[in-house]
Structures are given as C-alpha cells and as structure tokens.
Amino acid sequence: MYKTNNVKEEKNVNNVGAILIARKPQRNTKTNVGADVFVNSTTKKCNIGVGANASVCPNATKTNQKNVGVGLDQPGSVKTDPYKIHAITLVALVITVIILIILAGVSLNLALGQNGIFVKSKEAVDKYKDSAQQEQNEMDNLYNTLVGLTGGGAGGVDYSQLKIGDYVNYPVKYDNVATWINGSDGKDKGYYPEDKYANKWRIISIDEENNEVKLVSAGVPLNYYHYNNSSTSVENLTTNFFNTNIKCGKGIQETPEKNKFYQSGFKDGESGSYVADISKVEGMFKNNLTKTGTNGKPDVQSMTKDDLDAVYKEITKEEQETSSRTYVNGTEFKELLAIPCKENKSDKYATTWLDSAFNDLDLWVVHYYGYVSDGTFNAYGVRPIVSLESNVKFTPASSNENETTTWNISK
C-alpha cells in the first residue's frame, strides 16, 4: 500500500499496486493500475482506473474519468447506467450458444464418429479376441507338435487330433484342370477351381477301427470323358484307375476318347511339366505313404457317391444320404465337396464325377451349380482318393482361420 500526503506542487504520479489511495488537493494526472483502486479528490483531475474492480469516488468537481474493468462501480456524482455495465448483451448470448453447439458437435463426433470412442472400443475388443484366438491356435499347435513327436496313437497317428477337411502335405503335385469339357469337340467350357486348391490334399475319411486315413484332392487334377456306359466308367475310375489312358496334358484341346481320362494336371516333381502318361502318374503315387491295393497298384481311385454320403453324415451327424437334386454347397461342404471356381465364375463350383452309377447310362455328378445329379456325354473333373499306409505319422504344420490344420506326414 502506498500513501501520498501533504504534496502541494504540480506533479504526475503513477501509482502501481494492489491498493492505491490518494488524498489532498492537488493538480494531478493519475494512472492507477491494480486489483482495487480508490481515488478521492476535490480537485481537477483525470482519473484512469484499470483493474478487476476499479472504483472512482469523486466528491463534487469536474471530472474526466475513464474506468476500464469487468465490474466498475461509480458511486457519487457521476451518473452511470448499471445495465450497460453489468448486463450480458444479446450478441454475447448468441455467441455463447453457438460456441456451446460447436463444442457439443465436437463431443458427439469424438464419441460416435469413425474414429470415435465407441468405434475404437469395438476395434480394441476385436483385436483382443483375435489375439486370444491366435494364442489358442499357437497353444494347440504346440500340443499337437508334442503329440506328433511322441508318436501319437496306434501306428503314429493320433486320430483325436485329425478332422475331416484338414489339409495334408502329400507329395503328389498337380494344377487344376477344367471341370467341364464338351465331349463332342473337346472345347473347354471352364469351371476351373480356384488356384489355392492346386497341389493340396484333404482328409476325407478317418477309420480308427481299421487304422486307416484317406485323402482326397482339394482341387481337380484330372477330367474324364464318360460316354454312355456307367458300369465301364465305374470300373475305369476304380480298380482300373491306373489302366485308363490319358488323352493329353492340361489345356490341350483334342477330340476326347470315350470312357478315358481326357486332360491331366499332374506335374513332374523335377521338371514341373504336365504328365499325360498314366504309368508315370502311377509312379508318382508309388511312395512309402500310399497303401498298396489288392491289384498291386497304389490304392487310388475316383471319389464315389458313398464317399460323399459318408462326409455328409460325419459333418451333419445325421443318418441321411445325398439324393438327386440335393444341394451340397452349405457351410459344411464349401471347399470340401463343392469347390469354388475362380474369376468371373466365383459363384459356381467344380463339376466332378462321383464314381457311382446313377443308372445304366449315367454316373452321379456334383454339378457346377452345387446339385448332385446324373450326367453323361461330357468330360467332367475327377478327384482321386488316396488310402494311406496305417503306420503313417501325422505332425502338425500349421493352423488357419477356418480352424483346419495342415499336417505333415512321414513314416
């Protein structure tokens, strides 16, 4: 606090402080800056008060007063309009409302927008679930590896770990061929399975009682021209599988021969070239993993109607069989019994023979639109089924998002 007393000469006084008090008659020019300013004077003066609360209290003189502050009180002889000093103007109110609306919009966007709190929370939950599933898969793989290393069940196969539809790294390689060829001129009508199925094999049968596992090609490595004698084709695609000649390699268009394989997508392991010689194809299956049939040849034949029915029962757990016009492309069968085709035919499926007689003329067929019915006079796809030796050991290679495991096999 500053006090100025008994000063009679003319002067300029600048007082700065929390509380300023000036008394005594004098000719002054005062500039008071502070939180509370009080000026009492009876002389001519110019009082300027600046602060949060500036009070100017003259007695009765000519006064030139400037009061700058948020709340200004001017008691005394100076007339003031309290409404102008204290009231909130309409403009200020409108601006305040606009600011509040903007803040509300920003808050809603932060909560509900694309990058809002709710969206981010959902993403965090999804990531947690994915991480938990991945961790569970890794634990399953570790367990399966330990099972494989310890030999598993009878013959080295732990059947409790195998599932219908699991992939197996079987050593016979192939590319997919067209699954619909015109029998009269050999023109390719297409329906190639998606490339991801090439070279792959899947478990289609697990027989614990007889200690036997069967594989089916995930794609389509062969097609066959069935003419009009079902008994001949059934024999050619089963017991005479490796006695049935192949017309040509993949993509070559020639006139098909009745009741013979037409095109082959099997590939030589060293050169990678297509193999159109059935005896060489037989040699590819002669390995220590494949069971030998009663005819002394590898136990390989085309997929039959019974094979399809067995998978149907295994997956649905119902005693039912597929019949004419039955649609087999449900969730349970997609990519196993009805193979999706690529490119602009992605909504269609590979057309494949089921090596079983529908009647004297026709064979059973899984058609490109998913139905099981009869067919003849065309070259459709063939999916070989391989019986493995009973002492083959399964060890897990990997798992995927469809909860299927890929297995390595060895003796």
C-alpha positions in Angstrom: 0.0 0.0 0.0 1.3 3.5 -1.0 0.1 6.8 0.6 0.8 10.2 -0.7 0.2 13.1 1.7 1.0 16.8 2.0 2.1 17.2 -1.5 1.2 20.6 -3.0 3.3 21.1 -6.1 2.1 20.1 -9.5 3.2 16.7 -10.5 2.4 13.5 -12.3 2.1 10.5 -10.1 1.8 6.9 -11.4 0.8 4.6 -8.7 1.0 0.8 -9.2 0.0 -1.6 -6.6 -2.7 -3.8 -5.1 -4.4 -0.8 -3.4 -3.7 2.9 -4.2 -5.2 5.7 -2.1 -4.5 9.4 -3.0 -5.7 12.2 -0.8 -5.1 16.0 -0.6 -5.8 18.8 -3.0 -3.5 18.8 -6.0 -3.4 19.0 -9.7 -2.9 15.5 -10.7 -2.9 13.2 -13.5 -3.2 9.7 -12.0 -3.0 6.4 -13.6 -3.9 3.7 -11.2 -3.4 0.1 -12.1 -4.4 -2.7 -9.8 -7.0 -5.1 -8.4 -8.7 -2.4 -6.3 -8.3 1.4 -7.0 -9.8 4.1 -4.8 -9.3 7.8 -5.6 -10.8 10.6 -3.5 -10.1 14.1 -4.6 -11.7 17.5 -4.6 -9.6 19.0 -7.4 -9.4 18.9 -11.1 -8.1 15.6 -12.2 -8.0 12.9 -14.7 -8.5 9.5 -13.1 -8.0 6.3 -15.0 -8.7 3.1 -13.2 -7.8 -0.2 -14.7 -8.4 -3.5 -13.0 -10.9 -6.1 -12.0 -12.7 -3.8 -9.7 -11.9 0.0 -10.2 -13.9 2.4 -8.0 -13.7 6.2 -8.5 -15.3 8.2 -5.8 -15.1 12.0 -6.5 -16.9 14.5 -4.3 -18.1 17.3 -6.5 -15.7 18.5 -9.1 -15.3 18.5 -12.8 -14.0 15.1 -13.6 -12.7 13.3 -16.6 -12.9 9.7 -15.7 -12.1 6.6 -17.6 -12.8 3.3 -15.9 -11.8 0.1 -17.5 -12.7 -3.2 -15.9 -15.1 -6.0 -15.7 -17.1 -4.7 -12.8 -17.0 -0.9 -12.4 -18.7 1.0 -9.6 -19.1 4.7 -9.8 -20.8 6.0 -6.8 -21.1 9.7 -6.2 -22.0 12.4 -8.6 -21.1 10.5 -11.8 -24.2 9.1 -13.5 -23.7 5.6 -14.6 -26.0 3.0 -16.3 -25.7 -0.2 -14.4 -27.4 -2.2 -17.1 -24.7 -1.2 -19.6 -22.0 -2.2 -17.1 -23.3 -5.5 -15.8 -25.8 -6.9 -18.3 -24.9 -9.6 -20.9 -25.7 -8.4 -24.4 -27.8 -10.4 -26.9 -24.8 -10.7 -29.2 -22.7 -12.2 -26.4 -25.5 -14.7 -25.6 -25.8 -15.8 -29.2 -22.1 -16.2 -29.5 -22.1 -18.3 -26.3 -24.9 -20.5 -27.6 -23.0 -21.0 -30.9 -19.8 -22.0 -29.1 -21.8 -24.5 -26.9 -23.3 -26.0 -30.0 -19.9 -26.3 -31.7 -18.5 -28.0 -28.5 -21.4 -30.4 -28.4 -20.9 -31.3 -32.0 -17.2 -31.9 -31.4 -18.0 -34.1 -28.4 -20.5 -36.2 -30.3 -18.0 -36.7 -33.1 -15.4 -37.8 -30.7 -17.8 -40.3 -29.2 -19.7 -41.5 -32.2 -17.6 -40.7 -35.3 -15.5 -43.1 -37.4 -12.6 -42.6 -35.1 -14.8 -42.1 -32.0 -14.6 -43.7 -28.6 -17.2 -46.4 -29.3 -15.6 -47.4 -32.6 -12.2 -47.5 -31.1 -13.5 -49.6 -28.2 -15.1 -52.1 -30.6 -11.8 -52.3 -32.5 -9.9 -52.9 -29.3 -12.3 -55.7 -28.3 -12.0 -57.3 -31.8 -8.2 -57.2 -31.6 -8.3 -58.8 -28.2 -10.5 -61.6 -29.5 -8.1 -62.1 -32.5 -5.1 -62.2 -30.2 -6.8 -64.6 -27.9 -7.7 -66.9 -30.8 -4.2 -66.7 -32.2 -2.7 -67.6 -28.8 -5.1 -70.5 -28.5 -4.0 -71.7 -32.0 -0.4 -71.5 -31.0 -1.1 -73.5 -27.9 -2.9 -76.1 -29.9 -0.1 -76.3 -32.4 2.4 -76.7 -29.6 0.3 -79.5 -28.1 -0.1 -81.2 -31.5 3.6 -81.0 -32.1 4.3 -82.7 -28.8 1.8 -85.4 -29.7 3.4 -85.9 -33.0 6.9 -86.1 -31.5 5.8 -88.7 -29.0 4.2 -90.9 -31.7 0.5 -90.2 -31.1 -1.8 -93.2 -31.2 -1.7 -96.5 -33.0 0.7 -96.5 -35.9 1.9 -93.0 -35.1 -1.5 -91.4 -35.8 -3.4 -89.5 -33.1 -6.9 -89.8 -34.5 -8.3 -87.5 -31.9 -6.3 -84.6 -33.4 -7.4 -85.3 -37.0 -10.6 -83.8 -38.5 -12.4 -84.3 -41.8 -11.3 -81.5 -44.1 -7.9 -81.0 -42.6 -5.1 -80.4 -45.2 -2.2 -82.9 -45.6 1.1 -82.2 -47.3 1.0 -85.2 -49.6 3.9 -85.3 -52.1 2.0 -85.6 -55.4 1.8 -82.2 -57.2 -0.8 -81.0 -59.7 -2.5 -78.0 -61.3 -6.3 -77.7 -61.7 -7.8 -78.7 -65.0 -11.2 -77.5 -66.5 -14.0 -79.4 -64.9 -16.4 -79.2 -67.9 -15.3 -80.1 -71.4 -17.6 -80.6 -74.4 -17.5 -84.3 -75.2 -18.1 -83.8 -78.9 -15.4 -81.4 -79.8 -13.2 -81.0 -76.7 -13.9 -77.3 -76.3 -13.2 -76.0 -72.8 -16.3 -74.8 -71.0 -14.2 -73.9 -67.9 -15.1 -74.0 -64.2 -11.5 -74.2 -63.0 -11.2 -74.5 -59.2 -9.5 -71.5 -57.5 -5.7 -71.7 -57.7 -5.4 -72.0 -53.9 -6.6 -75.6 -54.1 -3.8 -76.7 -56.5 -1.3 -79.3 -55.1 -3.3 -79.8 -52.0 -4.9 -82.8 -50.4 -7.5 -83.1 -47.6 -8.7 -85.7 -45.1 -12.0 -87.2 -46.2 -12.1 -90.4 -44.1 -10.7 -91.4 -40.7 -11.2 -95.1 -39.8 -9.8 -95.7 -36.3 -11.0 -99.3 -36.1 -9.0 -100.3 -39.2 -6.3 -97.7 -38.6 -6.7 -96.0 -42.0 -6.9 -92.4 -43.2 -8.0 -91.4 -46.7 -7.1 -88.2 -48.6 -9.0 -86.5 -51.5 -7.5 -83.9 -53.8 -8.5 -80.5 -52.7 -8.6 -79.4 -56.4 -9.2 -81.3 -59.6 -6.1 -82.8 -61.3 -7.9 -84.9 -63.9 -11.0 -85.0 -66.1 -12.7 -88.0 -67.6 -15.0 -88.4 -70.7 -17.9 -90.6 -69.7 -19.9 -91.6 -72.7 -23.0 -93.8 -72.0 -22.0 -97.0 -70.2 -21.9 -96.4 -66.4 -20.5 -99.9 -65.5 -17.5 -99.3 -67.8 -16.7 -95.9 -66.3 -17.1 -97.2 -62.7 -14.6 -99.8 -63.4 -12.2 -97.4 -65.1 -12.3 -95.0 -62.3 -11.8 -97.6 -59.5 -10.0 -100.9 -60.0 -8.7 -99.9 -63.4 -7.7 -96.3 -62.4 -4.0 -96.8 -63.5 -5.0 -98.8 -66.6 -7.2 -96.0 -68.0 -5.3 -93.9 -70.6 -4.9 -90.1 -70.6 -5.6 -88.3 -73.9 -3.5 -85.2 -73.3 -2.0 -82.7 -70.9 -3.6 -79.7 -69.3 -5.0 -77.1 -71.7 -4.6 -79.1 -74.9 -7.8 -79.4 -76.9 -8.2 -82.6 -78.9 -11.2 -84.8 -79.6 -11.9 -86.8 -76.3 -11.9 -90.6 -76.3 -14.9 -92.4 -74.8 -14.5 -93.6 -71.3 -10.9 -92.3 -71.0 -9.2 -89.6 -69.0 -9.0 -86.5 -71.2 -6.7 -84.0 -69.6 -4.1 -84.3 -66.8 -2.8 -81.6 -64.5 -0.4 -83.9 -62.6 3.1 -82.4 -62.6 6.5 -84.0 -62.6 8.3 -83.2 -59.4 11.6 -82.3 -61.0 10.8 -80.6 -64.3 7.3 -79.3 -63.4 5.9 -80.4 -66.8 2.5 -81.9 -67.1 2.3 -85.7 -67.0 -0.1 -87.3 -69.5 1.3 -90.8 -69.3 -0.9 -92.8 -66.8 2.1 -95.1 -66.0 4.1 -92.1 -64.9 1.2 -90.8 -62.9 1.1 -94.2 -61.2 4.8 -93.9 -60.3 4.1 -90.6 -58.6 1.8 -92.4 -56.1 4.2 -95.2 -55.5 5.7 -94.0 -52.3 6.1 -95.2 -48.7 3.0 -93.3 -47.7 0.4 -94.8 -50.0 -1.2 -98.1 -49.3 -0.9 -100.8 -52.0 -4.2 -102.1 -53.3 -5.2 -105.7 -54.0 -4.2 -105.4 -57.6 -0.6 -104.5 -56.6 -1.0 -100.8 -57.6 -1.3 -97.8 -55.3 -4.7 -97.7 -53.6 -6.1 -94.7 -55.6 -9.5 -94.2 -57.2 -12.1 -91.6 -58.0 -14.3 -90.1 -55.3 -17.6 -92.1 -55.1 -21.2 -91.3 -54.1 -20.5 -93.3 -50.9 -17.6 -91.1 -50.1 -19.8 -88.0 -50.4 -22.5 -89.6 -48.3 -20.0 -90.6 -45.6 -18.8 -87.0 -45.3 -22.4 -85.7 -45.3 -23.2 -88.0 -42.3 -19.9 -87.1 -40.5 -20.5 -83.4 -40.7 -24.2 -83.2 -40.1 -24.3 -86.1 -37.6 -27.5 -87.3 -39.3 -28.3 -90.6 -41.0 -29.1 -89.2 -44.4 -27.7 -89.5 -47.9 -27.5 -87.0 -50.7 -30.1 -87.7 -53.3 -30.9 -86.3 -56.7 -31.0 -82.5 -56.8 -29.7 -82.2 -53.3 -27.7 -79.0 -52.9 -24.4 -79.8 -51.2 -22.9 -76.3 -51.1 -23.8 -75.5 -47.5 -21.3 -74.1 -44.9 -20.3 -77.7 -44.0 -19.4 -78.6 -47.6 -18.0 -75.5 -49.2 -14.4 -76.1 -50.3 -14.6 -79.8 -49.4 -17.4 -81.3 -51.6 -18.3 -78.2 -53.6 -15.1 -76.4 -54.8 -15.5 -72.7 -55.7 -14.3 -71.7 -59.2 -12.2 -68.7 -59.9 -12.5 -65.4 -61.9 -16.0 -64.4 -63.1 -17.4 -67.8 -62.2 -16.7 -67.4 -58.5 -20.3 -68.2 -57.7 -20.0 -71.6 -59.5 -18.4 -74.8 -58.5 -16.2 -77.5 -60.0 -18.2 -80.2 -61.8 -16.9 -83.6 -60.8 -17.9 -87.2 -61.3 -18.9 -89.4 -58.4 -17.7 -92.8 -59.5 -21.0 -94.5 -58.9 -23.7 -95.5 -61.3 -26.9 -93.4 -61.4 -28.4 -95.8 -63.8 -27.1 -98.0 -66.7 -26.2 -94.9 -68.7 -25.3 -92.1 -66.2 -22.9 -91.5 -63.4 -23.6 -89.4 -60.3 -22.2 -85.9 -60.7 -21.6 -82.8 -58.4 -22.7 -80.1 -60.9 -21.3 -76.6 -61.3 -24.3 -75.1 -59.6 -23.9 -77.4 -56.5 -26.5 -80.0 -57.1 -25.9 -83.8 -57.0 -27.5 -85.4 -60.0 -26.8 -87.6 -63.1 -24.7 -86.9 -66.1 -23.2 -88.3 -69.3 -21.7 -87.4 -72.7 -19.2 -84.9 -71.2 -15.7 -84.7 -69.7 -16.0 -83.7 -66.1 -13.5 -83.4 -63.3 -12.1 -86.4 -61.3 -11.0 -86.1 -57.7 -8.7 -89.0 -56.7 -8.9 -90.5 -53.2 -5.7 -92.0 -51.7 -5.6 -94.6 -48.9 -2.6 -94.0 -46.7 -0.5 -96.7 -45.0 -1.6 -97.5 -41.5 1.8 -96.5 -39.9 2.0 -93.0 -41.3 2.8 -90.4 -38.6 1.0 -87.1 -38.6 2.7 -84.0 -37.2 1.0 -80.5 -37.4 2.4 -78.0 -39.8 0.1 -75.0 -39.2 -3.5 -73.9 -38.5 -5.6 -71.3 -40.2 -8.7 -69.1 -39.6 -11.0 -71.8 -40.7 -9.9 -74.0 -37.8 -8.4 -76.6 -40.1 -4.9 -77.9 -39.5 -2.3 -78.7 -42.1 -0.4 -81.9 -41.3 2.9 -83.2 -42.4 3.1 -86.9 -42.9 6.0 -89.3 -42.7 7.0 -92.9 -42.0 
